[in-house]
């Protein structure tokens, strides 16, 4: 049985969405990264671990929390605080990760967080980036989507690898048969599921999958 950990990091966070998710998933491990502690503290979300170099959080705020849950790292390091939070979750035996605040104004951090999903995929760890309008995850083999379980109206398939080979889409507004998707093309953006189940089949490569809705 999968054990799920939530990693709340320092990008854009919607208070209401985050609070609703935490209320409906009370048993999941909560790892708060650096400046995101300002948000979780305001919302009354209790962290199991607090990870970071704490360059963006008010030092007085840390005084509210027990020392043994604070995992402090030096500012000069080879990993981002989010990557260190991933290590914390994996070392604790968790094999499903949900990220909040993983995208935002810093495009370098947003891209870095998406690329972190690739390493998790190779380790067999289920991972997704979630916000009020999107769910983003990676797939390196064929999969089936249920329309009622997807987030929003749109489903985009973006190659993470240079190509994704022999792509067949069934149950979509724009079906394809044995087509190659290229990373430098936008063919897979903004498709829509039209059947109760939709099939995404391919022989090789890795897709970034984005379920999304307009605001």
N, C-alpha and C positions, 0 to 999 in steps of 0.2 A: 504493500500500500504506500502510495506517495506521501511524502511529508513536505508541506508547502511553507516557504518562508517569503515574507514580504520585505523588500528592500526599498526604503523610502529615501530618495536621494535629493540633491539640491537644485533640480531644475524647476520647471513650472508645475505647481501643484494647485489643484482645485480643492478648496477646503471641503465643500459639501460632498463632492464625489469621494474623496479620500475617507471622510468620516462614515459615509454610507457603507463603503466597502469594509472598513474595519469592524463596524457594528455587525455586519452579516457574516464575517469570517473571524470569529473570536478566538479560534484555536490555532491560528497560524502564527509562526515565529515572526517577530517584528524587529527588523534591524534598521535603525535610523542613522543616516549618514550626515555628519557634520551640520551644515546650516539648516538642513531639513528639521532639525530638532526644534527650531523656533516655531515651525508650523505644528508639529505633533504635540508640543507642549501646550500651545494655545488651544488645540482641539481636545486635550485630555487623553491623547493616545499614549499608552504606556509602552515604552520600548523594552525589548528583552536584551538588546545590545545597542550601544551607541559607538559608531566607528568613525574615525577621521583624524586629521591633524588639527582640526578645530580652529582653522584660520578664518572661518566665516561665521562663527557662532559666538554669542556673548559669553565670556568665561563665567559670569555669575550664574548663568542658566545651568551649567553643569553641576553646580552645588546642590541642585534639587534631586540629583540621582545618585544611586549607590555606586561606589567606586568600582566594584567588581563587574559592572556591566559596561563600563567605559573603556573602550579599546583605543588607546591613543597611539598615533603613529607620527613620525617626524615629518615636517613639511617637505623636506627634500628626499624624495623617494621615487622609485621607478614605476609605481602603480598609482592609479587614481584611488580616491577613497571608495568609490563604487566597486572597483575590482577587489579591494580589501574586504568589503562587505560580502562579496560573493564568496571569497575564501572562508570567511567566518561561517556562512551558511553551510557550505559544503563540508567543512570540518566538523560541524555539528550534526551531520548526517542527513541533511535536507536535499531532496532530489527534484524539487519543483520550486522555481523562483518567479515571483511577480514583482516587477519594478514599477515604482511610482516616481514621478519627477525626473525621469531619465532623459527627457528632452526639454528644450527650452531655448533661451537666448544664446547660449554658447553652442554654436554648431560643432565645434571640435569635440565637446563632451557628448553631444547628441550622437554624432557618428561613432565615437569611441564606444559608447554604450551599446549601440546596435552591433558593432563588431564583437563585443564581448559575448553576445549571444552565440556566435559561431563556435567559440571555444566550449561553451556549455553544451551545444548540440553534439559536438564530437565526443563529449564525455557521457552522452546519454541523459543529460539533465534537461528537463522540460523548463522552458523559460519564455516569458513574454513581457513586453513593455505595455503598460496599460494607463490610459487616461480617460477623461470623460467623453472623448470623441473617437478614440482609436484603440485597437489591440494589434500589436506588432509582434511577430514571431518568425522563426525560420523553419523551413522544411527541406530535407534532402532526400525525400522519397515520396511516392504518390500518397494522396490522402483524400478523405471524404469530408465535406462540410455539410452540416445540417443548417438549413436556412434560419430556423428559430433560435439557434444557438450562436449565430454570428452577431457581431457588434456593428450595428448600422446597416446602411443600404448598399455600401460599396465594398468590393473585394479587389484589391490590387496585388499583382504578382510581379515582383521586381527581382531580376536575377542578381544574386550576390556574387556568384561565380561569373566568369566571362560569358558563358552561355548556359542555358538549360535546354536539354535536348529532348526531342520527340514529345512535345507537350500536347496533351489532349485535354480539352475542357468540355465537360458535359453538364447540363443543368444550369448553364449560364446564358445571359442575354447575348453574349458574343462567344459562341463556341469555336473551338479550333480543333484540328486533327493533325497529329504528328508534326507539329511546327517547332522550329527552334526559336527560343527567346534570347535576345542579345542584351547585355548589360547596358549598352549605349543607346538602346531604343526604349520607347515608352509604351510599347504595345500592350503591356499587361496592366496599365493603370485604369482604375474606375470601371471594372466589370461589375455585373450584378447577378446574383443568384436568382434564378427564376423557378426552380423546382424545389421540392422539399429537401432533396439531397443534391449536392453538386460534387462532381468528381474532378480532381486535379491529378492527372497522371503524367509522369515523365520518366525518362530512363536514366538521366544523369544531370547533376548540377544541384544547386541550392537556391531556393527562392526566399526572398524576404516577403512575407505575407502580411498585408495590412487590411484589417477589417475597419471600416471607418464610416462616419456620418458627418454631414455638414452641421455646423452650429445652428 
